[in-house]
Amino acid sequence: MMGLVRGWWHKLRAVDASDRRAAAMAILSGSVLVVLIVVWLALSTRTALLNQQLDELDAKHARLTDEINQTWMEIGEITSPRMMEDRARRLGFKPAERIEYLVALEVTPVAAATRATGE
């Protein structure tokens, strides 16, 4: 193995400097190209995984929206005036025979102070 490396080293020293520069640029360019391909593949893979997660989240969002809409529909049915009246009658409630209203008098601070002191 060492003999092979020494042989390449001697051949490399025997080559002209411009040829060495050209070989170095070719190796450097190839290395940069390989790195760019690896980065591109990594980004493509990550994008595909994120797209899959987004699709799953969209499906979950649609399912949850359907469940929420179903729940609101059930709440609307349960709290409808007809259903509430039926439940109230089953619980023993009945419509009021006579309705009395409470009227709140407006009390100003001056009137309250006058009443408190008895003047």
Backbone as ProteinMPNN parsed JSONL, in Angstrom:
{"seq_chain_A": "MMGLVRGWWHKLRAVDASDRRAAAMAILSGSVLVVLIVVWLALSTRTALLNQQLDELDAKHARLTDEINQTWMEIGEITSPRMMEDRARRLGFKPAERIEYLVALEVTPVAAATRATGE", "coords_chain_A": {"N_chain_A": [[0.831, -1.188, 0.0], [1.92, 1.229, 0.858], [3.855, 1.483, -1.079], [2.321, 1.974, -3.313], [1.235, 4.487, -2.724], [3.597, 5.988, -2.598], [4.428, 5.731, -5.242], [2.375, 7.136, -6.591], [2.833, 9.621, -5.475], [5.381, 10.307, -6.454], [4.828, 10.392, -9.184], [3.055, 12.532, -9.184], [4.731, 14.631, -8.388], [6.331, 14.758, -10.582], [4.756, 15.771, -12.519], [3.73, 18.657, -14.366], [3.296, 21.969, -12.933], [0.999, 23.419, -13.701], [-0.621, 21.387, -14.594], [-0.975, 20.052, -12.206], [-2.443, 21.975, -10.817], [-4.745, 22.003, -12.37], [-5.641, 19.393, -11.952], [-6.082, 19.517, -9.191], [-8.135, 21.469, -9.121], [-10.098, 20.086, -10.488], [-10.585, 17.96, -8.723], [-11.42, 19.435, -6.477], [-13.689, 20.71, -7.557], [-15.259, 18.478, -8.132], [-15.629, 17.52, -5.535], [-17.081, 19.64, -4.381], [-19.351, 19.48, -5.968], [-20.322, 16.951, -5.223], [-20.916, 17.453, -2.515], [-22.922, 19.411, -2.81], [-24.886, 17.873, -4.081], [-25.468, 16.029, -2.059], [-26.487, 17.773, -0.085], [-28.729, 18.758, -1.479], [-30.22, 16.376, -1.771], [-30.706, 15.84, 0.933], [-32.291, 18.066, 1.626], [-34.457, 17.634, -0.086], [-35.469, 15.233, 0.938], [-36.189, 16.056, 3.525], [-38.133, 17.956, 2.879], [-40.062, 16.304, 1.702], [-40.795, 14.734, 3.926], [-41.835, 16.729, 5.623], [-43.971, 17.561, 4.046], [-45.552, 15.282, 4.111], [-46.192, 15.235, 6.851], [-47.66, 17.606, 6.956], [-49.846, 16.944, 5.345], [-50.998, 14.956, 6.969], [-51.67, 16.527, 9.207], [-53.517, 18.262, 8.018], [-55.583, 16.451, 7.426], [-56.256, 15.676, 10.032], [-57.107, 18.144, 11.026], [-59.39, 18.568, 9.431], [-60.967, 16.423, 10.316], [-61.301, 17.097, 13.04], [-62.657, 19.532, 12.747], [-65.048, 18.625, 11.641], [-65.982, 17.135, 13.845], [-66.319, 19.197, 15.733], [-68.29, 20.743, 14.459], [-70.374, 18.855, 14.48], [-70.759, 18.635, 17.246], [-71.63, 21.25, 17.859], [-74.026, 21.202, 16.451], [-75.433, 19.256, 17.888], [-75.586, 20.567, 20.367], [-77.179, 22.723, 19.608], [-79.56, 21.371, 18.977], [-80.23, 20.263, 21.486], [-80.572, 22.522, 23.083], [-82.706, 23.781, 21.958], [-85.783, 25.664, 22.014], [-88.168, 24.064, 22.078], [-87.229, 21.484, 22.865], [-86.106, 22.12, 25.343], [-88.372, 22.981, 26.725], [-89.856, 20.602, 26.795], [-88.151, 19.007, 28.411], [-88.217, 20.53, 30.772], [-90.916, 20.29, 31.493], [-91.004, 17.506, 31.981], [-89.441, 17.461, 34.245], [-91.101, 18.592, 36.035], [-91.672, 21.282, 35.971], [-93.75, 24.101, 35.138], [-95.557, 26.46, 33.064], [-95.584, 29.86, 34.203], [-98.229, 31.138, 36.197], [-98.823, 33.641, 37.084], [-97.079, 36.599, 36.63], [-94.664, 38.512, 38.193], [-92.976, 41.557, 38.415], [-89.877, 42.89, 39.406], [-88.936, 46.073, 40.37], [-86.263, 48.15, 40.208], [-85.267, 50.898, 42.046], [-83.61, 53.856, 41.186], [-80.909, 54.929, 42.985], [-79.321, 57.726, 44.068], [-76.101, 58.926, 45.167], [-76.426, 61.164, 46.869], [-79.089, 60.999, 47.693], [-79.002, 58.574, 49.046], [-77.272, 59.166, 51.152], [-78.786, 61.075, 52.486], [-80.976, 59.574, 53.317], [-79.69, 57.811, 55.038], [-78.801, 59.441, 57.139], [-81.155, 60.421, 58.114], [-82.342, 62.866, 57.58]], "CA_chain_A": [[0.0, 0.0, 0.0], [2.823, 2.39, 0.914], [4.529, 1.585, -2.381], [1.371, 2.586, -4.232], [1.164, 5.915, -2.386], [4.86, 6.608, -3.016], [4.418, 5.792, -6.7], [1.509, 8.268, -6.973], [3.487, 10.858, -5.044], [6.461, 10.596, -7.412], [4.206, 10.799, -10.443], [2.47, 13.855, -8.984], [5.819, 15.604, -8.371], [6.909, 14.829, -11.914], [3.807, 16.466, -13.402], [3.874, 20.107, -14.432], [2.504, 22.685, -11.925], [-0.317, 23.773, -14.248], [-1.394, 20.148, -14.612], [-1.361, 19.794, -10.813], [-3.525, 22.907, -10.498], [-5.937, 21.527, -13.078], [-6.117, 18.205, -11.244], [-6.616, 19.973, -7.899], [-9.411, 22.133, -9.387], [-11.065, 19.039, -10.853], [-10.932, 17.263, -7.48], [-12.191, 20.382, -5.673], [-14.998, 20.873, -8.201], [-15.998, 17.236, -7.898], [-16.011, 17.475, -4.118], [-18.166, 20.622, -4.186], [-20.529, 18.923, -6.626], [-20.83, 15.87, -4.371], [-21.511, 18.089, -1.329], [-24.18, 20.031, -3.228], [-25.857, 16.802, -4.332], [-25.874, 15.504, -0.75], [-27.356, 18.787, 0.529], [-29.992, 18.763, -2.228], [-30.961, 15.179, -1.392], [-31.169, 16.01, 2.316], [-33.405, 19.018, 1.604], [-35.595, 16.981, -0.733], [-36.017, 14.278, 1.896], [-36.841, 16.827, 4.593], [-39.343, 18.546, 2.306], [-41.042, 15.226, 1.542], [-41.292, 14.388, 5.262], [-42.682, 17.821, 6.095], [-45.2, 17.519, 3.253], [-46.346, 14.177, 4.652], [-46.73, 15.695, 8.132], [-48.675, 18.611, 6.658], [-51.032, 16.219, 4.883], [-51.6, 14.327, 8.149], [-52.282, 17.587, 10.01], [-54.712, 18.717, 7.298], [-56.628, 15.442, 7.634], [-56.67, 15.782, 11.436], [-57.862, 19.398, 11.141], [-60.707, 18.344, 8.831], [-61.711, 15.543, 11.215], [-61.672, 17.862, 14.238], [-63.667, 20.502, 12.344], [-66.303, 17.879, 11.543], [-66.43, 16.823, 15.205], [-66.782, 20.447, 16.349], [-69.575, 21.068, 13.843], [-71.344, 17.889, 15.0], [-71.032, 19.013, 18.63], [-72.468, 22.457, 17.842], [-75.354, 20.804, 15.999], [-76.073, 18.593, 19.029], [-75.906, 21.607, 21.354], [-78.321, 23.457, 19.077], [-80.766, 20.553, 19.136], [-80.543, 20.094, 22.903], [-80.983, 23.804, 23.677], [-83.82, 24.392, 21.237], [-86.875, 25.956, 22.955], [-89.1, 22.945, 22.182], [-86.598, 20.427, 23.67], [-85.958, 22.595, 26.728], [-89.71, 22.979, 27.331], [-90.181, 19.195, 27.083], [-87.359, 18.586, 29.586], [-88.717, 21.238, 31.953], [-92.2, 19.67, 31.877], [-90.709, 16.206, 32.579], [-88.88, 17.697, 35.583], [-92.148, 19.111, 36.914], [-91.883, 22.719, 35.832], [-94.889, 24.461, 34.296], [-95.544, 27.896, 32.804], [-96.009, 30.695, 35.327], [-99.607, 31.596, 36.113], [-98.823, 35.073, 37.314], [-95.714, 37.113, 36.538], [-94.433, 39.746, 38.943], [-91.724, 42.186, 38.028], [-89.201, 43.682, 40.429], [-88.476, 47.336, 39.818], [-85.178, 48.707, 41.003], [-85.25, 52.353, 42.039], [-82.267, 54.392, 41.058], [-80.547, 55.658, 44.196], [-78.126, 58.538, 43.875], [-75.332, 59.018, 46.417], [-76.98, 62.21, 47.751], [-80.319, 60.479, 48.28], [-78.628, 57.52, 49.984], [-76.708, 59.814, 52.333], [-79.896, 61.732, 53.176], [-81.766, 58.521, 53.975], [-78.897, 57.219, 56.098], [-78.707, 60.367, 58.271], [-82.515, 60.688, 58.571], [-82.729, 64.261, 57.362]], "C_chain_A": [[0.879, 1.257, 0.0], [3.53, 2.597, -0.416], [3.625, 2.257, -3.407], [1.274, 4.087, -3.993], [2.44, 6.623, -2.834], [4.929, 6.739, -4.53], [3.565, 6.961, -7.188], [2.16, 9.592, -6.619], [4.593, 11.26, -6.024], [5.903, 11.024, -8.762], [3.641, 12.213, -10.33], [3.552, 14.929, -8.982], [6.423, 15.787, -9.762], [6.008, 15.601, -12.88], [4.028, 17.965, -13.291], [2.921, 20.776, -13.427], [1.121, 23.037, -12.449], [-1.214, 22.535, -14.324], [-1.855, 19.783, -13.198], [-2.508, 20.696, -10.398], [-4.835, 22.448, -11.15], [-6.523, 20.301, -12.378], [-6.735, 18.588, -9.904], [-7.978, 20.64, -8.087], [-10.489, 21.109, -9.744], [-11.534, 18.287, -9.615], [-11.793, 18.155, -6.596], [-13.599, 20.565, -6.242], [-15.864, 19.642, -7.995], [-16.491, 17.131, -6.467], [-17.17, 18.428, -3.837], [-19.454, 20.088, -4.791], [-21.155, 17.818, -5.777], [-21.515, 16.451, -3.132], [-22.855, 18.713, -1.693], [-25.263, 18.993, -3.497], [-26.375, 16.234, -3.016], [-26.816, 16.488, -0.056], [-28.712, 18.811, -0.161], [-30.845, 17.549, -1.864], [-31.502, 15.281, 0.029], [-32.362, 16.963, 2.37], [-34.646, 18.406, 0.969], [-36.269, 15.995, 0.211], [-36.776, 14.996, 2.995], [-38.145, 17.447, 4.101], [-40.43, 17.491, 2.15], [-41.635, 14.827, 2.897], [-42.217, 15.466, 5.806], [-44.001, 17.874, 5.334], [-46.13, 16.418, 3.759], [-46.974, 14.585, 5.99], [-47.839, 16.724, 7.921], [-49.967, 17.957, 6.174], [-51.759, 15.56, 6.052], [-52.3, 15.368, 9.019], [-53.533, 18.158, 9.338], [-55.874, 17.742, 7.501], [-57.154, 15.506, 9.065], [-57.502, 17.038, 11.649], [-59.268, 19.235, 10.576], [-61.57, 17.472, 9.739], [-62.182, 16.295, 12.458], [-62.731, 18.91, 13.919], [-65.026, 19.822, 12.206], [-66.865, 17.546, 12.921], [-66.977, 18.069, 15.905], [-68.145, 20.837, 15.778], [-70.679, 20.136, 14.336], [-71.741, 18.253, 16.431], [-71.917, 20.245, 18.688], [-73.89, 22.128, 17.391], [-76.124, 20.126, 17.141], [-76.46, 19.599, 20.1], [-77.124, 22.407, 20.899], [-79.615, 22.685, 19.226], [-81.187, 20.462, 20.592], [-81.074, 21.39, 23.512], [-82.088, 24.493, 22.886], [-84.979, 24.609, 22.214], [-87.841, 24.779, 23.133], [-88.526, 21.844, 23.067], [-86.459, 20.859, 25.125], [-87.31, 22.61, 27.444], [-90.127, 21.552, 27.684], [-89.433, 18.696, 28.319], [-87.87, 19.249, 30.86], [-90.031, 20.625, 32.423], [-91.959, 18.295, 32.506], [-90.146, 16.35, 33.984], [-89.898, 18.323, 36.537], [-92.349, 20.614, 36.839], [-93.097, 22.953, 34.941], [-94.838, 25.961, 34.063], [-96.083, 28.678, 34.006], [-97.442, 31.151, 35.109], [-99.676, 33.111, 36.26], [-97.361, 35.528, 37.332], [-95.639, 38.416, 37.306], [-93.061, 40.268, 38.556], [-91.171, 42.959, 39.202], [-88.664, 44.926, 39.755], [-87.414, 47.88, 40.749], [-85.226, 50.223, 40.887], [-83.812, 52.821, 41.948], [-81.98, 55.242, 42.286], [-79.265, 56.415, 43.912], [-77.375, 58.626, 45.185], [-75.895, 60.064, 47.378], [-78.229, 61.689, 48.445], [-79.996, 59.388, 49.309], [-78.069, 58.122, 51.257], [-77.803, 60.473, 53.138], [-80.724, 60.715, 53.911], [-81.011, 57.94, 55.155], [-78.847, 58.116, 57.336], [-80.081, 60.712, 58.826], [-82.958, 62.097, 58.381], [-83.797, 64.38, 56.32]], "O_chain_A": [[0.632, 2.21, -0.739], [3.775, 3.728, -0.834], [4.091, 3.01, -4.262], [1.237, 4.87, -4.942], [2.383, 7.723, -3.384], [5.429, 7.737, -5.048], [3.972, 7.695, -8.089], [2.056, 10.567, -7.364], [4.715, 12.433, -6.375], [6.448, 11.92, -9.408], [3.738, 13.0, -11.272], [3.336, 16.02, -9.508], [6.962, 16.848, -10.077], [6.459, 16.033, -13.941], [4.458, 18.471, -12.255], [1.869, 20.223, -13.105], [0.15, 22.956, -11.697], [-2.427, 22.631, -14.138], [-2.96, 19.278, -13.002], [-3.435, 20.259, -9.717], [-5.899, 22.506, -10.533], [-7.739, 20.181, -12.229], [-7.778, 18.059, -9.52], [-8.889, 20.403, -7.293], [-11.647, 21.25, -9.351], [-12.722, 18.006, -9.463], [-12.784, 17.696, -6.027], [-14.579, 20.575, -5.498], [-17.058, 19.751, -7.716], [-17.62, 16.711, -6.213], [-18.123, 18.071, -3.144], [-20.526, 20.225, -4.201], [-22.376, 17.759, -5.63], [-22.586, 15.984, -2.744], [-23.827, 18.557, -0.953], [-26.43, 19.213, -3.173], [-27.572, 15.986, -2.868], [-27.834, 16.079, 0.502], [-29.742, 18.877, 0.509], [-32.054, 17.675, -1.67], [-32.625, 14.857, 0.3], [-33.334, 16.701, 3.079], [-35.762, 18.634, 1.437], [-37.497, 15.929, 0.276], [-37.881, 14.593, 3.357], [-39.143, 17.46, 4.821], [-41.597, 17.758, 2.437], [-42.841, 14.608, 3.005], [-43.26, 15.161, 6.383], [-45.038, 18.197, 5.913], [-47.345, 16.602, 3.825], [-48.149, 14.311, 6.235], [-48.844, 16.71, 8.631], [-51.059, 18.377, 6.558], [-52.988, 15.597, 6.125], [-53.4, 15.123, 9.514], [-54.5, 18.498, 10.018], [-57.01, 18.16, 7.722], [-58.36, 15.404, 9.289], [-58.497, 17.005, 12.374], [-60.234, 19.71, 11.173], [-62.758, 17.74, 9.917], [-63.33, 16.147, 12.879], [-63.617, 19.156, 14.737], [-66.044, 20.383, 12.612], [-68.07, 17.655, 13.149], [-67.992, 17.993, 16.596], [-69.048, 21.217, 16.523], [-71.8, 20.581, 14.583], [-72.917, 18.188, 16.789], [-72.859, 20.29, 19.479], [-74.851, 22.712, 17.894], [-77.311, 20.384, 17.338], [-77.541, 19.501, 20.682], [-77.996, 22.731, 21.704], [-80.652, 23.26, 19.559], [-82.373, 20.572, 20.903], [-81.947, 21.346, 24.378], [-82.377, 25.666, 23.121], [-85.146, 23.825, 23.148], [-88.288, 24.528, 24.252], [-89.23, 21.315, 23.927], [-86.67, 20.058, 26.036], [-87.389, 22.289, 28.629], [-90.689, 21.317, 28.754], [-90.02, 18.035, 29.176], [-87.948, 18.608, 31.909], [-90.24, 20.458, 33.625], [-92.638, 17.942, 33.471], [-90.342, 15.473, 34.826], [-89.596, 18.556, 37.708], [-93.148, 21.158, 37.602], [-93.435, 22.12, 34.1], [-94.144, 26.67, 34.791], [-96.946, 28.188, 34.733], [-97.832, 31.506, 33.997], [-100.499, 33.77, 35.625], [-96.517, 34.905, 37.976], [-96.451, 39.318, 37.098], [-92.111, 39.503, 38.394], [-91.922, 43.619, 39.921], [-88.02, 44.854, 38.708], [-87.651, 48.047, 41.946], [-85.227, 50.773, 39.786], [-82.914, 52.245, 42.563], [-82.727, 56.172, 42.591], [-78.246, 55.821, 43.559], [-77.976, 58.415, 46.238], [-75.844, 59.865, 48.592], [-78.414, 61.905, 49.643], [-80.663, 59.301, 50.34], [-78.367, 57.631, 52.347], [-77.761, 60.437, 54.368], [-81.142, 60.971, 55.04], [-81.62, 57.607, 56.173], [-78.852, 57.615, 58.461], [-80.165, 61.255, 59.928], [-83.933, 62.496, 59.017], [-84.239, 65.487, 56.013]]}, "name": "protein", "num_of_chains": 1, "seq": "MMGLVRGWWHKLRAVDASDRRAAAMAILSGSVLVVLIVVWLALSTRTALLNQQLDELDAKHARLTDEINQTWMEIGEITSPRMMEDRARRLGFKPAERIEYLVALEVTPVAAATRATGE"}
